[in-house]
Amino acid sequence: MEQSTAASPWLLLLCLAVAATGGALQARAQPDVNGFISIDCGLAGKTTSYVDDTTKLLYTSDTDFIGNVGSTHNISAQYMVRPTHLSRRYHSVRSFPDGVRNCYTLRSLVPGGKYLLRASFMYGDYDGLGSLPIFDLHVGVNYWQTVNISEPDLEVTAEAVVFVPDEFVHVCLLNTGAGTPFISDLELRPLKKKFYPQANLTKGLVLEHRLNLAPPDTSIVRYPVDPHDRVWLPKSDAKMWSSISTTETVQSDGDVFEVPSMVMQTAVTPLNAAMNLEIIWSPNPQPQNQSLGYLIIMHFSELQLLPSNAERQFYISINDMQLPEPVSPHYLGTGFVSNGNARYRDNKYNISMYATANSTLPPVISAVEFFSVISATNIATDSQDVSAIMAIKANYEVQKNWMGDPCVPKTMVWERLTCSYTSDNSPRIISINLSSSGLNGDISSSFTNFKAVQYLDLSNNNLTGSIPGSLSQLTSLTILDLSGNHLNGSISPELLKRTQDGSLNLRHGNNPDICTDGNSCQPTKTKNKLAIYGVVLIAVIVVLVLVAVALFFFLRQRNPESMNNSVKSHKEMKNDGHRTEKDGYGNSPLGLETRQFTYIELERITNNFRRVLGKGGFGNVYEGSLEDGTQVAVKIRSKSSNQGDREFLTEVQILTLIHHKNLVSMIGYCKDGEHMALVYEFMSEGTLEEHISGKGNNAVCLPWRQRLRIAVESAQGLEYLHKGCNPPLVHRDVKATNILLNAKLEAKIADFGLSKAFHHNDDTHVSTNRIVGTPGYVDPDYQTTWRATSKSDVYSFGIVLLVLVTGKPPILRTPHTISIIEWVQQRLAQGNIEGVVDVRIHGDHDINSMWKAAVIALKCTTEALAERPTMTDVVAQLQECLNLEEELADGGSDSGIYNGTNSDDINWTDDAYSTNKSTNSSQRAALEKEHNFGRVPTMDTGPAVR
């Protein structure tokens, strides 16, 4: 007894140790309390970890993030011994001699969050070959940077600020044929959403330089001084500038960057107070040169308490273009200036700071950041499909080289998967073939998450257990092959029903313990018990029926008229399939004064859903005909739809309340059990997108005048939503596929399932808990702030207008990914309007109306909300375009020369420049060139300050 008592504490300690070890193993693949993930790549042993000497952050092995892919090495001993301290993170590497793409998966992130990613590389002759590699780095499916190892002892770092839409992100190394990719360490740091607003769903920022100017020593500033672990490199040169400093704390004042006080406590100023302070930057481009432009962010603070007769105020010019407002730094506060949208690229930047006429002190600057802007518009595989296939990979320990995104790019689709691709939506996994793959255990529930899968082959494995009945919910699934396993039990009634109606081909041969007759699977004793239970149940039912019949006759004798009416009502409903029940106020069950259809009725009016008109995120749209012959469109929600009851009810309620000639009218709806549908007016000519792309059944090339009419009518519909509704509505999904055309080619806005109401003026917004919309059409401000305004619709409409002008999609991928905005700007900057116009129009247009429409579109898509017009302004401007076109049709002449626009038409460049007078095309090109804040490649030495 004493031995048992004495052993108990030791047993308890052992259990606690095991639990702690298991918890540590699990935690290693998760962010820490700061949300940080810190990985030492190639660190020996899955459970190995250590605390970094400088940051005191815990670094762990990379095995939980990449598995057993690649090989681990230590760098050569000669490179571990160096005059300066070499961080432990560089002692080991993981290399990837096999496969084109190898990816780390960082999980448990906040969807819609903004993150800093940092990867580091030091070759150190780890393989003894002395071969310096070049390879590419990707974030998910988008290019990040080319890693060029030029010296064996050179520490190369790649850092990016990215928007992460899902709970995970892939960091991938791609072998480009110039050497074996490898990596030393990988870090992820969460950022506040307000940080770096230029990083959003369609764009990322790649760090070129982040400089702390005139620090007291050569120390690098990072965590914990910067709680977000940004790395601020020191930059000092007593021969180039004077420095000033303070020991007082510099407050961030809540700006969008929150630069640490230690960085802002020092600043540089010219050696001579009469001189300008200049930063010259001439970096080299990335080999692929895929940047969309360069972003420059300068940070300022006043570190001296100035007397009343002193003032520090200065202008900033970039490449001789002066920014409009002078800078007056706040005492012990922070401020910043940037070059705005950074849409343009230059091969050199000359940033000059010079005092204003009233200033008594020279300019100062404390820190500066340089970023290249990269595209993030490649559409990744549907996140639900990705999560499901990653779960399958982990559950069955699939040994195939399944890395990164399953479907993108098409050349790297995972082995044994087939994907479907559409222009507007994420790729979907439609076929999974894991036959003869050595799968063990039960059929994973994750298979039920592949809502678009059509073919699933799990044959000839070692699967056990029963066949999940939930697989019947995969409405797209047509072939399910489970033959040659060790499955047992009954096939569920739901699956049997689908095999009997021909919608599913279920193959289950060579599973000796599978049975299709439920009774035959039960042991004899169980059968006997069920027989007894069955007799008792039948007896109970007979008694209940007798009681019900007696009660029926009793009630009929007391109130025969009421009973007759009830029976009549039931029969009427059964015969015509039309649900007519109302509440006590005469309303339909949803409280809407509109017709409610049953599913039976929809089957009848669509001739059993015979003809499909189109397909969207909600589901298929079918052609139908009412009792009186009126043609209708019936939109049925599919089970695989991402839109749920909320979006459906939103659209029903909105369509019931709004009435405008340029908005699609609703005739009725169906909410019958699990079936949900909308019945609305028939638009015989399909979507605008079909006509522009030429892919629809009704598609014809629209002439420019017709396109302008469609633009005006669509704009009028949106104007009504913003101004005519009470409360006003934000559509949130304006795009060419949601503009429908009737037999007269009249345009009407459709699809209101994502609409939101706001209650005051244009400057109010709707906060959302997720980003909705279609890539290419979504407002960057909405992506950054998650606040939808009427100006969000204006931006999306501007994209629609550019599509009408150019005949091109919102995102162009030839040869490199580029937005339609940038594609148009590049040509208009050269005065080349004909290079913008859809070639199919064949010159049948007024050049002035075309110019004006393109200008309106670019004005709608400016990133600054305040500079975008309202839809009322857009309607008026487009009507002027249409008037010009109609004058041409009535016999007016077209000189082919652009005559200019008025001052309200366009702000051609970034926020730093606007014009208040008319200019011709050559003048515009010159102005564009003058204010070309473009991308500049990076120099290893960094920018020079003088």
Order of alpha helices (4+ residues) and beta strands (2+ residues): alpha-beta-beta-beta-alpha-beta-alpha-beta-beta-beta-beta-beta-beta-beta-beta-beta-beta-beta-beta-alpha-beta-beta-beta-beta-beta-beta-beta-beta-alpha-beta-beta-beta-beta-beta-beta-beta-alpha-beta-beta-alpha-alpha-beta-alpha-beta-beta-beta-alpha-beta-beta-alpha-alpha-beta-beta-beta-beta-beta-alpha-beta-alpha-beta-beta-alpha-alpha-alpha-alpha-beta
